[in-house]
Amino acid sequence: MRITVIGAGVTGLSCALELAGAGHEVTVVADHGPGDTVSARAGALWFPYDVTVENAPDLEKRSLIRFVELAGQAEAAQSEGADDVTDDIAPVEMRRGFLRERLDPPDRSWVPTVTEVLGEDAVTEVEREGAQGAERGVETTLPLIMTPTYLAWLMDSCRIAGVAFRWKTVESLDLLVKGAYNTAPPEAVIICGGLRGGELLGGDDEVTPVRGQVIVFANGSDDEDGDGGEDGGPVLTDWYVDDDDPENMTYVFPRVDDIVVGGIAEVSNGNEDPDAETAEAILTRAEALVPALKELPILGHGAGLRPSRSSLRIEQVDTDEVNIPVIAAYGHGGAGVTLSWGTAERVAEMVEQL
Ligand SMILES: Cc1cc2nc3c(=O)[nH]c(=O)nc-3n(C[C@H](O)[C@H](O)[C@H](O)COP(=O)(O)OP(=O)(O)OC[C@H]3O[C@@H](n4cnc5c(N)ncnc54)[C@H](O)[C@@H]3O)c2cc1C
């Protein structure tokens, strides 16, 4: 089937790759390349933060299984001595970390999925002495996705699988179907437009921006001899999440070359620029919880809008505008990377059923 996917964020690229792998002829149309999407702002840890999925409850689990597989492939390639595993292997690693809990009872709704996939002992309740004194929570090992290189890997994988790309704004489904964007008329359309996903369907009042802001640190510093930073600042590996107060949440995701530190979750704030006062507050909280950050240089600041929705929209849509099937896949909130492979598999199943 000839399919057009609208969107080149993590959702669109994962759907395109899955559909191409199932033998479809896929074109992605998007007005922002992957590096310029919300997806590129994500840390990204597999974790179902700020998302509700009503009609497809297994998306978290399906994605977790796929990310664990990708992390296994990367580890195997590394142990075989591959110099740069990101060239043809997805940059995903299983990383240990600590999720601080401040609520009573804590929200452990995500734990059954993790233990189902990774085993009963995968999540351990702990009380420990942190930099600011006693802290309680859970320790676990989850996939950490190095988003900038991961999105590049997804793009490359799509191209290798034969996916075509058109960098255009889709103004209407009708124009798309008539071939206005230099695409052959599609037989089905998948809308992976993130925050703007509902615009082509006459608007969707249920989509709301939830603003996040991050600071990016170098992971290790002054590593002139390239040995992993021992001659400079420390190299962090474990992640840390303290998000029971979303207005003042703190997370530290050490990737291979950099560390993403957030954040906030400001509902209905559509400002995409980082703000100095917020950055200062994030820095103060993060350095208090993970003092090693004080020894590392800041590489930059960023902000992004999580495409939040009352429930993730993943369904075939009734529209009179075009007479081909249209599938919506948007509204992933703070978990678009987390749910990407589950979304892609579900979309591919829906296409098979058309
Ligand atoms: C600070 C921050 C931290 C986050 N951390 C995590 C995390 O750790 N783990 C996690 O899972 N998630 C995280 N998220 C959430 C995650 O980033 C989003 O859920 C995810 O990126 C949504 O992906 P998407 O592909 O659906 O949308 P986007 O990445 O926004 O992509 C949308 C695409 O659609 C295109 N588009 C839209 N409308 C049109 C149109 N009319 N014509 C052409 N193109 C169009 C755009 O150009 C773009 O290519 C975080 C988000 C933020 C802001």
The ligand as an SDF file (V2000), in Angstrom:
LIG
                    3D

 53 58  0  0  0  0  0  0  0  0999 V2000
   11.8180   18.6690   27.8440 C   0  0  0  0  0  0  0  0  0  0  0  0
   11.1700   17.3920   27.3760 C   0  0  0  0  0  0  0  0  0  0  0  0
   11.6350   16.1680   27.8530 C   0  0  0  0  0  0  0  0  0  0  0  0
   11.0370   14.9680   27.4400 C   0  0  0  0  0  0  0  0  0  0  0  0
   11.5460   13.7910   27.9000 N   0  0  0  0  0  0  0  0  0  0  0  0
   10.9950   12.6150   27.4680 C   0  0  0  0  0  0  0  0  0  0  0  0
   11.5190   11.3640   27.8950 C   0  0  0  0  0  0  0  0  0  0  0  0
   12.4780   11.2990   28.6690 O   0  0  0  0  0  0  0  0  0  0  0  0
   10.9290   10.2220   27.4270 N   0  0  0  0  0  0  0  0  0  0  0  0
    9.8800   10.2600   26.5600 C   0  0  0  0  0  0  0  0  0  0  0  0
    9.3830    9.2150   26.1620 O   0  0  0  0  0  0  0  0  0  0  0  0
    9.3730   11.4420   26.1230 N   0  0  0  0  0  0  0  0  0  0  0  0
    9.8890   12.6110   26.5600 C   0  0  0  0  0  0  0  0  0  0  0  0
    9.3640   13.7960   26.1380 N   0  0  0  0  0  0  0  0  0  0  0  0
    8.1610   13.7950   25.2820 C   0  0  0  0  0  0  0  0  0  0  0  0
    8.4830   13.5570   23.8140 C   0  0  0  0  0  0  0  0  0  0  0  0
    9.4930   14.4530   23.4170 O   0  0  0  0  0  0  0  0  0  0  0  0
    7.2240   13.7590   22.9440 C   0  0  0  0  0  0  0  0  0  0  0  0
    6.1520   13.0100   23.4410 O   0  0  0  0  0  0  0  0  0  0  0  0
    7.5260   13.2790   21.5200 C   0  0  0  0  0  0  0  0  0  0  0  0
    8.6530   13.9480   21.0300 O   0  0  0  0  0  0  0  0  0  0  0  0
    6.3640   13.4880   20.5700 C   0  0  0  0  0  0  0  0  0  0  0  0
    6.8270   13.0410   19.3170 O   0  0  0  0  0  0  0  0  0  0  0  0
    6.0050   13.2120   17.9990 P   0  0  0  0  0  0  0  0  0  0  0  0
    6.8040   12.5870   16.9170 O   0  0  0  0  0  0  0  0  0  0  0  0
    4.6140   12.7290   18.2240 O   0  0  0  0  0  0  0  0  0  0  0  0
    5.9130   14.7990   17.7600 O   0  0  0  0  0  0  0  0  0  0  0  0
    7.0520   15.8350   17.3420 P   0  0  0  0  0  0  0  0  0  0  0  0
    8.3870   15.4090   17.7820 O   0  0  0  0  0  0  0  0  0  0  0  0
    6.5640   17.1580   17.7810 O   0  0  0  0  0  0  0  0  0  0  0  0
    7.0330   15.7780   15.7550 O   0  0  0  0  0  0  0  0  0  0  0  0
    5.9560   16.2960   15.0210 C   0  0  0  0  0  0  0  0  0  0  0  0
    6.2940   16.2840   13.5320 C   0  0  0  0  0  0  0  0  0  0  0  0
    5.1080   16.5940   12.8000 O   0  0  0  0  0  0  0  0  0  0  0  0
    5.3990   17.5600   11.8180 C   0  0  0  0  0  0  0  0  0  0  0  0
    4.1580   18.2510   11.4580 N   0  0  0  0  0  0  0  0  0  0  0  0
    3.1070   18.5820   12.2710 C   0  0  0  0  0  0  0  0  0  0  0  0
    2.1160   19.1290   11.5540 N   0  0  0  0  0  0  0  0  0  0  0  0
    2.5440   19.1480   10.2640 C   0  0  0  0  0  0  0  0  0  0  0  0
    1.9740   19.6010    9.0310 C   0  0  0  0  0  0  0  0  0  0  0  0
    0.7460   20.1350    8.9630 N   0  0  0  0  0  0  0  0  0  0  0  0
    2.7030   19.4780    7.9060 N   0  0  0  0  0  0  0  0  0  0  0  0
    3.9450   18.9260    7.9200 C   0  0  0  0  0  0  0  0  0  0  0  0
    4.5230   18.4870    9.0540 N   0  0  0  0  0  0  0  0  0  0  0  0
    3.8310   18.5890   10.1940 C   0  0  0  0  0  0  0  0  0  0  0  0
    6.4940   18.4080   12.4460 C   0  0  0  0  0  0  0  0  0  0  0  0
    7.2190   19.1200   11.4620 O   0  0  0  0  0  0  0  0  0  0  0  0
    7.3330   17.3030   13.1070 C   0  0  0  0  0  0  0  0  0  0  0  0
    8.1990   16.7420   12.1490 O   0  0  0  0  0  0  0  0  0  0  0  0
    9.9460   15.0080   26.5270 C   0  0  0  0  0  0  0  0  0  0  0  0
    9.5030   16.2390   26.0430 C   0  0  0  0  0  0  0  0  0  0  0  0
   10.0880   17.4220   26.4590 C   0  0  0  0  0  0  0  0  0  0  0  0
    9.5820   18.7210   25.9150 C   0  0  0  0  0  0  0  0  0  0  0  0
  1  2  1  0
  2  3  1  0
  2 52  2  0
  3  4  2  0
  4  5  1  0
  4 50  1  0
  5  6  2  0
  6  7  1  0
  6 13  1  0
  7  8  2  0
  7  9  1  0
  9 10  1  0
 10 11  2  0
 10 12  1  0
 12 13  2  0
 13 14  1  0
 14 15  1  0
 14 50  1  0
 15 16  1  0
 16 17  1  0
 16 18  1  0
 18 19  1  0
 18 20  1  0
 20 21  1  0
 20 22  1  0
 22 23  1  0
 23 24  1  0
 24 25  2  0
 24 26  1  0
 24 27  1  0
 27 28  1  0
 28 29  2  0
 28 30  1  0
 28 31  1  0
 31 32  1  0
 32 33  1  0
 33 34  1  0
 33 48  1  0
 34 35  1  0
 35 36  1  0
 35 46  1  0
 36 37  1  0
 36 45  1  0
 37 38  2  0
 38 39  1  0
 39 40  1  0
 39 45  2  0
 40 41  1  0
 40 42  2  0
 42 43  1  0
 43 44  2  0
 44 45  1  0
 46 47  1  0
 46 48  1  0
 48 49  1  0
 50 51  2  0
 51 52  1  0
 52 53  1  0
M  END
$$$$
